[in-house]
Amino acid sequence: MDGIFSSDVMALLGLLAAVLFVLGLKGLSHPSTARRGNVFAMVGMAVAVGVVLLHPEMVAYGWVVAGLAIGAAVGIPLALRTPLTMLPQLVAGFHSFIGLAAALVAGGMFLREDALGSLDGRAAVEMVVGAAIGMVTFTGSVLAAGKLQGIVSGRPWAWKGRHVLNACLVGALVACAVWFVLTLGWVPFVLVVLLAGVMGYTLVAPIGGADMPVVVSMLNSYSGWAAAATGFMLEQPLLVIVGALVGASGAILSYIMCRAMHRSFISVILGGFGAEAGTQEHRDTGAGEVRQAGVEDAAFMMGEAERVIIVPGYGMAVAQAQHAVKELFNLLSGRGVEVVFAIHPVAGRMPGHMNVLLAEADIPYDVVQELEEVNPRFKEADVVLVIGANDVVNPAAQTAPGSPIYGMPVLEAWKARQVYVVKRSHRPGYAGVDNPLFSMENCALVLGDAKAVVEGLVGGLKHG
């Protein structure tokens, strides 16, 4: 093709797509600009796809159209029908597809180049890196999705010899990769694929529920690097740029989250290496009596309060209670009660999970505060309403050195005058750690489905 579809124009459009992706990432850095960031990213992706489809060397569209049609037939209904409660496992599933695609592209390139007799050392390095990262991402993401869905237990795999196994896997993987680059044979390539697949499982299996948001973010980073490796294989600079952006941003987000949780970044990405130090001496510190309160009592106290802090958690997501929470917010604000929402960096099952839910319910951004901003305000709050959260308000993180969550920054809800915790039962949270907050004198549990309880609070305020 000539004219407007010349290589220079294609390069310019590729640059435009890259700029739009950067603007998209910048927009996603804050809830108030996230919608605009998504628009930039979608437009950038449309331009990128157009660059590929209209490239002068593109001559056969049959397989491309078939792939787009199949992907749309599966993806659109899946996105429309998946509730926000299942968004983390959906994201993990998407990561697995990216990893599998990178591994398949590496395999396809190997077969083609080998058949043509044009396989060389540089191409072999690109293929083996793409295959290795892709398979680690694929199997790790599948396991993470299974943990989030509840198909696989969220408890960490505590086998003491796992670090030796991972070290052996890494050594064998590197040896087989070098073997492949030197010999260009199919046996070492297959071994790389198999070893990387096993390593993806062994890296994610030891990571427990409390760290799953970091795992999702880290797998996002892996998927980006897998895409970048695929870009090198296909000689597509735009794919390299996009993959590098995703990989770097995911790694940075994972590091920030690890700092927020007082976790070792290296420990998490290496499958919890050294995690035993904080898990061997844990004892139940919540030995006191747990009080329960009725919905009417909680509604009365909230209606009489001057300052209320609401702490949303995964229980709110499961119950789809965000719209009822918005109505509660409106009622309290209408009475002159100061209401803010406290968001922990790892509340829910993925980064920003609670922010997405609150934004869906049109709760104003200016009343949604992060941990560092809201923690000093708990001591001034008359009532704290914890909706389906557990580990992020656990004082054991500050008081119990033997606890698995010790040292993790938490929302200091227990400093308020009165705390009501909405839970389905007395069971511990996703991390499996007992919470001494429940036995404190200023805390009471309101047992029940989060949506039903919040609707009960709304009814109590309306008729109180």
N, C-alpha and C positions, 0 to 999 in steps of 0.2 A: 504494500500500500504506500501511496505517496500523499502529498498535501498535508492536511491537518493531522494525519496519522503518522507523520514521519517520526523517526527515532528521537529527534530533538523535542518534539511536542510530547512524546510519551515520557521522556525524562522529566520534562517540566511538570506534567500531570502527576508523575510519581513523587516529585518533590512536594507538590501541593498536598497530596495524600499524607505524606509524612508530617507536614506542618499541622494538618488537621488532627492527626493522631496525638501530636504533642499538646495541642490545644484541648483535646478531649481529656487527656490525663490531667492537665492543669485544672479543668473544670470539675473533675471528679474529686478534687482535693477538699471540697467543702460541700455540704448538703445544699446550700443555697444556689450553687452553680452546677450541681451534678446533672440536672436536666439538660442544660446547655452543653455540658461536656459530652453527654451521650449523643446529642445531635451532631456535634463536630465529629465524633468518632464514627457515627453511622455514615455521614457524608463522605468522610475519608475512606471508609471501607468500600463505598459505592464507587468512588473514583479509582481506588486500587484495583477492584475487580474489572472496571472498565479498561484500565491500563493493560491488564493481562489479556482480556478478550479482544481488544483492538490492536494488539501488538502486531507489527508488520510480519512477524514470523508465525503468527497463529493462523493455521490453515484448516485444522480439523476440529469442529465444534461438537461433534456427536457425543463423545464421552463427557465433555464439560457440561453440556446441557442436561445430560442424563444425571450426572452427579448433583447439579443444582436442583433438579426436579425432585430427586430422592431426598436430598437434604432438607428441602423446603417442606416436603410432604411429612417428614418425621419431625423436624424442628419446630415448625409453626404450631401444630396441635400440642406438642409437648410444652412449649412455652406458655400457651394460653391456658392449659389445664393444670399446670403445676402451681400449687399454692405457695405463698411466700415462706411457709414453714419448711418447705422442701427445697428452698433455693440453695442452701449450702451443698446438699448432695447433688443437685443439678449442676452446680458450678464444678464440683469435683468430677462429675461425669463428663462435662465438656472438656476438662483438662485431659481426661483419659483418651478422648477422641483425638486431641491434638498430638498427644504422645504416640498413639498408635499410627496416626497418619505419618508422622516423622519416621517411624520405624519402617512402615510400608514403602515410603518413598525411597529410603535408603536401600531396602531390599530390591525394589524395582530398578533403581539406578545401577546397583551392583550387577544384576542379571543382564541389563542392557549393555553396560560398558564391557562386561566380560564377554558377551556374545560378539560384540563389535571388535574386541581385541584392543580397546582403547583405554582400558583401566590402568591408571598410574598411581603413584604414591600419594600425590596431593588429593586426588579424588577419593582414594581409599581412606585417608584421614577424615575427610568430610563425611563419608558414609558411616564410618565406625562411630564417630562422635554423635552423629544424628541418630543412629540406631540405638546407641547406649542411653543417651538422654531420653529418647522417645520411649524406650521400654521401661526405664525407671519411672517416668511420669505416668505411663499407662497403668502398670500394676499398682503403683502407689496410690494413684487416684481412684482406681476401682476399689481398693481396700478402704480408703478414706470415705468414699461414698457409702460403702457397706456399713462402716461404723456409724456414720451420721444417720443412716436410714434405720439402724437397729438390727440389720441382718447379721452383722458381726458385732461381738461384744466391744464396747468402748473402753474396756479396761486394758491397761498397758500389758504387753507381753513381757513378763518379768524374768524370762530365762537368763541366767547369769552368763551363759556362754555366748550370748548374741553378739557382743562386741568383737569377740574373736572370730565369729562367723562372718560378720560384716567386713572385718579386716581381710580375711581370707578371700572373700568375694571380690573386694576391691583389687587385691593383688592378682587374682586370677583374671579379672576383667581387663586390667592393664596389660597383662602378659598376652592374652588372646588378641587384644587390639594391636599390639606391636607385631605379633605373629601374622595377623591379617595384612597389615601395611607392608610387611616385608615379603610375604609370599603371595598375597592377593588370592588366597584360596577360600573356598566356600565353607570349609570346616571351621576355621577360627571365626568367621563372620557369624555363623549360626551359634557358636559358643558364646560370643559377645551378646547376642540377642537373648539367649537363655539366661546367662548370668545376670545381665542387667534387669531382666524381668524378675528374677528371684530377689535381687537386691532392692528393687522398688518395694517389694512386700516386707522384707526384713527391716527396712528403714522406717516404715510407717507403723508396723505392728507394735513396736514398743511405746508408741506415743499415746498417752491417755487422753481422756475426754477434755480435761482442762486446757490442753494445748492444741485441740483440734482446729480452732481458728487460725493458729499459726501454720498448721499443716496445710490448710486450704490455701493460705496466702503463699506458702513456699512452693506448693505444687503449681500454683499459677506462675511463679517465677520459672520453674522447670519447664512448663509448657512453652513459655516464651523463648527460652534458650533452645528448645527442640525446634521451634519454628525458625529461629535464626539459622540453626544448622541446616535445616531444609532449604532455606534461602541460598546458602552457599552451594549446596548440591545442585540446585536448579539454576544457579547463576541469576537469581532475582534479588537485586539490591533492596527493593522495597520490602520484601519479606524479611530480609536480614534486619532492616531498620525497625520494622514492627516487632519482630521477635526480641530484639535487643531492648526496645522500650518496655515491653511486657516483662521480660526477664529482670531487668534492672529495677523497675518500679515494684515488682513483686518481692524481690530480695530486700529492697529498702523498707517496704511495708512490714515484712516479716521481722526485720531487725528492730523497727520501732515497736512492734507488738511485743517482742521478746523483752525489750527494755521495760515496757509497761507492765509486764507480768513478772519481772525480776527473774527471767529465764536466760540461760545461756543460749545465744544464737547458734553457736557451733554445736551445742548439745542437742538442740532440737533438730537441726538439719542432718545430724549424724545419727538420728534414731534414738535420742534420749541418752547419749553417752554420758555416764557419770550421774545419772538421775537417781541412783539408789541412795545417795547420801542423805536425801531428805525424806526417805520413805520407810526406813526401817523401824523407827521408834515411835511412830504415830499412835496416839491413843485417843479415844473419844473424850473430848474436853467438854462436851455438852451434857454433863451429868445431872443438871438441875431439872426441876419440873417445867414442862412445857405447857404454857397456858393457851387456851383457845378463846376466840372472841366471835361474836355473831356479826353478821353484815350490818345490822342496825346500829350496833355499838360503834363500829368503825365509821359509818356514815355520820353519826352524830358528832364524833370527835373531829372528823375532817371538816364538817360544816361550821364548827366553832373555832377552828384554827385560823391563825393569821398567815402562817407559812407552811406549805405542804411540798414535799419532794416526792416525786414518783420515780421508782427504779424499775424499768421494764426489763424482763428477761425472756428466756426461751419459752417459758410457760405462757406468756402473752402471745407469742407467735403461734404456738400449738393451738391455742384456743381461738385464734383470730380475733383477739379482743381489742385491737388497736382503735377501732372505730368507737367502741364503747368507752375506751379511755379518753378519746377526744371529747365525747359528750360529758364525761366526768370533769375534764379540764374546763370545758365551757361553763358548766354549772358552778364550779368553784370560783373561777375567775369572775363570773357574774355576781358573786356574793362578795367580791373584794378580797378573796383569798389569793395570796401570792403563790403561784404554782410553777415549779420548774421540774424538768426531767433530768435525771442523772444517768449518764451513759458510760458504762465501763468499756475500755477498748476491746475486750474479748467477750462482751455480752452476746449471747446467742451462739451460733455455730459457725459464723464466718465474719470477717471484718465488715463493720458497718451494718450488720444485720438489723439492729434495733433502729438505727437511723432510717433505714429503708422503710420499716414498718410505720414509724411515726410520720415520715414524709407522705406515705400513702394515705394516712388519715388526715393530712393537711394540718398537722400540729405545727405552729410557728417555729421557725428555726431559732429565734432568739430566746426561747425558753428551754432549749435543749442544750445541756452543758456537759462537757467532758469531765473526767475524773479530777484532774488538777484544779479545775475551776469550781467544781461543786463541793468537793470535800470540806473546805472550811465552812460551808454553809449548813452542814448537818447539825452542828451544835445550836444553831439558831432556829431550827425547824421544830414546829409543834407536832407534826405528824409526818412520818415517812411511810409510804405505801410501796411495798416491794411486790411486784407482780410476776410471779414465776421465776424469780432469780434466786440463786442460792450461793454458789461459790464466790460470786463477785461482791457479796456483802458479808463474807465470813471473817470474823475477827481472829480466827485461828491463824490467818496469814500474818498477823502481827504478834500473836501471843503464844503460839505452839511451835517451837523449833522443830519438832518431829513431824509436823504435818507436811504432806506433799505440796501444799500451796504456800508454805511459809516463805515470807519475803515478797510475795506477789502483792503489788499495790491493789487495794480493794476500796470500795465505796464504804465510808465509815458511817453507815446508817445507824448503828447502835448509839451514836452520840445524840440522837434526837430525843425529844421528850417522850414520844410514843412511836412505836414501830408496829405496823401490821404487815404480816407476810402472807400473801395469797399463795397457797400450795394445794396440790391435790392430796398429798399425804405427808407423813412425817419422814419419808425416805430422803436420804442425802441427794445432793445434786449430781450433775453429770460426772464430776470428778470423783464421786464416791466418798467424799469427805464429810464427816459430821460437822454441824454448824452450831457452836455454842451461843450464837445470837438468839436462837429459839428459846433458850432457857433463861434469858435475861429478864429482869423484872419489868422493863419497859417494852417488852415485845410480846405479841400475841399472834398466833396463827389463825388465819381465816381459811378454813379448808373448803375446797371446792374448785370447780372449773373456773379459770380466770375470767372468761367472758361472763359467765353467770354471776360471779361475785361482783364484778365491776358494774354490771347492769343492776344488781341489787343495791350497790352503793348509789347509783344514779337515782333509782327509785326512792331510796331512803332520803336523799337530799331534796328531791322534788316534793315529797310528802311530809318531810320532817318539820 
